[in-house]
Amino acid sequence: MVKDHMLKPLALLILFTCLIFSICTGCTAEEKVGPDISRETIAAEIHEELEKKLVAWYPRVIDTEFGGYLSNFSYDWQQSETQDKMIVTQARHIWTLSKLAGRYPDRNYAEYATHGFKFLRDKMWDVEYGGFFQTVTRQGEPVTDQQGELGKTLYGNAFALYGLAAYYAYSGDSEVLDLAKKLFNWLDVHSHDKVYGGYFQPLTRDGTPETAGYSKDYNSGIHILEALTEFYEAWPDEVVRERLEEMFYIVRDIMVDGEGYLKLYFSEDWDHRSHRDSTEAVINEGIWYDHVTPGHDIETAFLLLEAAHVLGWDNDDSTHEITKKLTDHTLRTGWDRVTGGFYNIGYYFYGADDLKILDDSKNWWAQAEGLNTLLIMADLYPDDPIGYFEKFAMQWDYIQTYLSDHEHGGWYNYGLDKTPDSVTSMKSHIWKGNYHTVRSLLGSLERLEAARM
C-alpha cells in the first residue's frame, strides 16, 4: 500500500511505464500494471479499507437513545451537539447496512439496518400527507426549511425508496416492502409527470409539485433512476419497470449532452436551462444552476449500466456508447493527470471548445464513484488505449494517499492535495454518510475477486 507522499513520483513513473508497455504489447487488464500494482494487490487493500476504516462508522453512528443514525461527527469522530437527521443520510445508511449485511452475515449490520428502518417508519414518514419529511430533529420532530415550510423533495424520497428496496431485498420483510410500495405510489401520484415524463424535484408537504423555474434536474433524475433500479430488482412489478424504462431513456437520451456530460436543470417540458450564451458575470452568478460536474458524469455511467443490466439490456450498443462517452469526457476534461482524482465543477463558456475548471477541489464522493466506474470500464474495454485499469490503479493510489484518514478512519471531505485543511473537516454530516464509499469499495472488491475465479 502506498502511504508515503514521497512515493507518489515513483508510483506515477510505474504507471506511465506500464501504460506505454500496454499500448505497445497489448497487455490485458488482468495482468499486472507494475511491480506492485495488480488486481490482487488492490483487492487486498480495498478489503483492508472496508475492514479497518469503514468500521469507524458502526456502531458509532447508531443512535441508541432516539433511533436512526447520528449525523454529525468531528474529524476525530467526536459527536457534535447538533444532530438533525435528513432522510437522504438516514436512508443511505439503511442501503449501506443492507449491502454489508449480505456480505458479512455474522456481524451486526442487519440489526443496524432494522434499527434505521424503524426510525423511517415511525418518525420520518408523514402520516397525514404521505411521503418522507426532508429533515427531522434528533428526536424525530419535522424541521421546517428556510421558508418555514415542511417541503419535500424527490431527491430525499428517492433515497428512501433506494434504502427500503435494498433492505427488503436482504430481509424479505413484507412490512418493508409495504412501505416501499406506499412510497412508490405516493411519488407516482405526486411527483411523476404524466405529460412530459420524469419526476418533479421540489414538492410541497402535501406532494404538490412546484413546476415553475428549475423543476427538473439531473441530480434528482439519476437518483430516482438508481432507486427504481434497486426497487425493480427487489420487486419486479410491471409499473415499476415502466417508470424505470422511462427514466432510463430520459437520463440517457435527454440529460446527457452530445459531448458526453450531463445537463443540469430543465423546465417541465425538458427545455435545458442554460446560461451559456450569457455574459461571464451572469454565468458566474448562476453557476449552481448550470455547470458540469465530472463526479456526477462518471457516476451516471455506472448508474445507466446498472439499470440496463437489471432491465436485461446488457448488450445495448447505444447505452455502451453513451456510458463510455460520459467516462471518456470526464477523463479528458475533469481528471487530474498528474496525481489522479476528479475535479468538482467546470463550465463550457460560450465559444470555448474546452471545459474550464472553476473548482479544482476533489470531493470524496466523486473519487469513490470514479473508482467504481473506471474498473467497470477496464473490464468492458481491457484493450482500450485510454488504459482504464491503469487509471483505476492511479485513482486508488490517490484515494489512499490524499483521501483516506489512516489515523482516525473514514475519508476526508476533500482530497488533501487541493484542500489540505480538510484534514480537520467533519468526518460525518447530513450530506456525508458512507454510501458512496461502501458502494464503490464493495463493487470494486467484488469485481476484482470475480476476475480471479
N, C-alpha and C positions, 0 to 999 in steps of 0.2 A: 504494500500500500504506500503510495506517495503522500507523505505528510509534510515534509520539509519544503518550504517555499524555494529553497536553494536548488532543489532538484528539478524545478519546472523547466529550465532550459534544456536539461538532459532529456526529459520526457518529450519535449517538443521535437528535439532532434531525432529521437527514436521514431516518433510518429511521422515526421517528414520523410525520413529514410524509408520507412515501411510503405508510405504512400507511393513513392517513386517505384519501389520494388513491386508493389501491387500492380501498378499500371503497366510496368514492363513485363511482368511474368504471369499476370492473371491469377494471383493467389486469391483464394476464396475467403469469405468472412469467417469460415470455420477455422482457418489457420491462424497461427499467432501473428500479431501485428508487430511485435518487437520482442526482445529477450524476456521481458517481464509483463507483457500485456497480452492476455489471451482471454477467451471466453471463460475458461476455468478460473483464472485469477480474479476476474471482475465478479464472477458469480460468488466466489468466496468472500470478497469484500462487501458485496451487497448483502449477503447473508449476515455478515457481521454487523452491518449498519442496522438491519432490522432487529437483530438480537440485542445489541448493546446500546443503540442510540434511541430508537423509536420507543423502546420500553420506558423511556423517560416520561412518556405521556400517561401510561396506565400503570397503576390505578390513580396516579396523582390527580388527574382531571375529573375523576368521578366525584360528584357532589353527593356525599352520603347523607347530608342534612336535608336538602331540599329537592333532590332528584336532578336528573340530567347531568350535564357536564360543565365544570368550571371553565371560564373563558380566558381570564387574564392572568398571565404569569410574567415575571421579570426575566431578564437574560439568564439568571442563575436559578430559575424556577421557584422564585418566591411568590406566593399567592398574593394578588393585588386585592385591595379593599373593594373596588367596584367589580361586580360580577354579573352584569346583564347578560342575557342569553339570547342569541339570534338563531332563528330557525335554520339558516344556512349551516352554521357551525355545528349545531346540535345534530342535524340530520347527517352531515358528513361524518361525524363520529360514529353514528349508527352504521353507515355504509362501511366505514373502515373496520369497525369491530366485527361486522358480519363476515367480511372477507378474511380477517385474521383468524376468526373462529374456525373457518373452513380449513385453513392451513395448519393451525395449531389447536386441534380439538381438546388437548389435555390441559389447556390453560383456561383463564377466566374470561376470555373475550366474549363468549356467548352470554355470560351473566351480565357483563358490562353493556352489551347491546340491548338486552332486555330492559335494563335499568334506564337507558335512554329512550326506548320506545314508550315506556310508561309515562315519562315526562311529556313527550309529544302528545300522547293520547289524553292525558289528564290536565295539562297546563297550557299547551300551545295551540290546540285545536279550538277554534271559535265555535262554541256550541250554539250560538244564536244565529250566525250567518254562514257558518262553514268556512273552510279554508284555514290555513295556519297563520297566526299572528307573525309579524316580522321579528319583533323583539319583545322579550318579557324581562322582568326583574329576576334576580336570582331565585326569589320565592315563586315566580311564575305569574306575576301580575303584568298584563299588557302595558307596553310603553308606547306613548304617542310619538309621532315624528315631529320634525321641526315646525310643521304647520298645525300641530296639535291634533292630528288625525291618527286613527288606528288603521292606516293604509296597509295594503298587502301587495305582494309582488309575485309575478310569475316566477322570477328567479328563485325566491325563497321557497315557494311551494313546489317548484321543480325538484329542488334538492330534497324536500320532504318525501316526494314520490320516489326519488332515487334511493334514499336510505331505507324506506319501508320495503321497496321491492327487493333490495339485497337481503334485508333481514328476513323477509318471507321466504326467499329462495333458500336461505340457510336453515330456518327453523321449521318451515311448513306450518306455522301457526295461523289458523284461519282468522283469528282476530286481527292479525297484522294485515292479511290480505283484504279483509273487510274495510279497514281504514284506508288502505291504499286505493281500493276501488272507489270509496266515497270521495277521496281527494281527486282522483282522475275524473270522476263525473262532475265534481264541482268546477274544476278547470275547464272541462268540456262545455259546460253551460255558460260560464262567465268569461273566461279568458280566450277560448278558442274563437277565431274569426271565421264565421260560416260563409262570408262573402269572398274574401281575398285569401283565406288560408293563413296558417300560422297562429301565433298567440300574441295577445297584448301583454305588455310588461307591467305597467303601473295599474293598480286596481284599488278601488275604494274598499272600505271594510265589508260592504255587502257584495263585493265582487264586480261592481260596475267598472268596465274598462275605461281608462282615461285616454281617449283616442286622439286628442289634439297634440300637435307637435311631434315629438320623438316617441311614438307609441310602440314601436317595434325595434329590436336591436339584435345584433349577432350574439352578444354575451348571454342574454336570456335564451336566445334561439338555440345556441349549441348545447345549452344545459337542459332545455326541455327535450331536445333530441337525445341527449345522454340518458335522461330519466326514462323516456319512453322505451329506449333500447333495453334498459335494465328491467323495466316493468314487463315488456312483452316477452323477454326471455324467461321471466319467472311465471308469467300468466299469459299464455299466447291467445289472447282474445282478439276477435276479428276487428272490433272497433279500435282497439289499441294499435293493431297493425296498420289500419287506415291512417291513423294520426301519425304514426311513426314514418310511414312511407311519405306522407305529405311533408312532414318536417324535414325529412332526409333530402327531398328534392329542393325545398326552399333553401336550405343551408348550402347544398352543393351547387345549385344552378342559379340562385338569385343572390345569395350573400357573398359568394366568392367572386371577386373581380377576375377578369381575364388574365391579369398579370400574375395572379396567384396569392392574393391576400384578401382578407375579409373586409367588406364594407360595414361600417359601424351602425349607424342609425337609419331608420326607414319610416316613411309615412304609412298610414293604414293600408294603402294600395301598393306598397313596396317601392315607392319612389325613394331613391337613395338621397339622404340629406347631406350633401357635400358642400364644403366651403372652398373647394379647390380653386374656383375661378374668382375668389375674393382677394382682397389685399392681404399681405402677410400679417398686418395688425389684426384684421378680422379673424384670420385663421388661428393666430395665437390665442386670441380671446376665447374662441370657441373650440379649442383643441380637444377638450374632453368629449366633445360630441362628434368629432371627425378626425380620426387618426388611424395609424396602422400599429397593431400590437403583435410583434413577432411571436410572443408566447401563445397567444390565442390562435394564431395561424397554424403553428405546428401542433398544438393540441387538437385543433379541429381535424387535421389529417388523421389522427388516431381515432377520433370520435366517429368520423364518417366510415372508416374501415371497420370499426367495431359494429356500427349499425348495419352496414352491408352484410357482415358476417351473420348477425342474428336474423336478418331478413332472408338469408340464403343466397346472397348476391356476391359471393367472394370473388368471382372471376369477372366482375363487371369492368370492362375496359375504361368506360368514362370515369368511373369512380377512382380507379387507379391512376388515371391521367391527372385528375384534379388533385388528389391527395399528394401525389409526387410533386406537382407544381407548387402546392402550398409549402411543402417541405423545402424544396429547392429555392423558392423565393426567399424563405426565411433564412436559409444558409447564405444566400447571396447578399442579402441586404441587412439582416439583423443579427448576424453571428460574429463574434469576436474571433478572428482568425489567429490571433496571437496567443491568447490564453484560453479560448473556449468561452462558452456562456452566451446567452441570448439577451439582447438589449430590451429595454422596456417599451419605448414609444418612438415612432418615426412618422414622417409625413412626406407625401408626394406634392411638392409645391407646383403651382401652375407652370407649365412649360419645362419642368425639370424631368429628366429621364431617370434620375437616381433618387432613391429614398434618402431623405435627410433624417438622421437620428437626432431627436430632440431630447431624449432622456436615455443616457447610456448606462443607467443602473441596471442591475440584473436581479430581479426579484426571485424568491425561492421557488414559486410555483411554476414559472416559465422554465426554469432549469430542470425541474422534475419532469414536466411534460415533454420537453425537448429530448431528454434522455430516453424516455419511453419510445417516442416516435422514431428516433434515429435507429434504434435497434430493430424495430419493425421494418423500416426501410432497408436496413442492412440485410435482413433475411429475404425480403422481396426482391431486392436488386443487388445481389452479392458481388456482381462484376461491374457495377456502375462506376465510371471513373471519378464520380464525386467522392467515393470512399466513405460510405455511410458508417461502416463499422469503425474505421479509424476516427471519425468524428464522434461516434458514440464513446469510444475509449477516452478521447480527449475531454469530452463533456463529463464523464465520470471522474476523471482526474481533477477537473475544475471544481466539481462539487466537493470532492474530498479535501481539496486544498483551500478553497475560499468560502464554502457554504456550510459544511458540516462542523458543528461545535464538538470537538474531540474532548473538551474538558467537561462541559455541562450536559451534553447530549442535545439532540434536536438540531434544527437548521436555523441559521441566521435569516433575518428578513431579506437581506440583500447580500450579494457576493462582496467579500471584503476587498477585492481588488479595486472596485469602483466606489464602494461605500464602507470605508473602514470603521466608521463609528457604529455600524450595525452590530458590532461585537457586543454592545450593551443594549441593543434594542430588545423589545419584548419577545419572548420565545413563543407566546401564545396570546391571541386576542380574538375578538369576534370575527375578524376576517382572516385569521390564520389558525387553522387547525392542522391536521396532518394527512388529509385525504389525498392531496396531490402527491406527497412524498410516498405514502404507502402504496398508492395505486401504481406509481411509476416503478418503485422498487420491487413490488410483488410481481408486476407484469414482466419486468426485465429479468428477474430471477427465474421465473417460470419458463420464459423463452430461452434463456441461457441453459437451464437444466434440460429442457426438451431436446436441445441440439446435441446433447451428449448421449441421448438414448438411441 
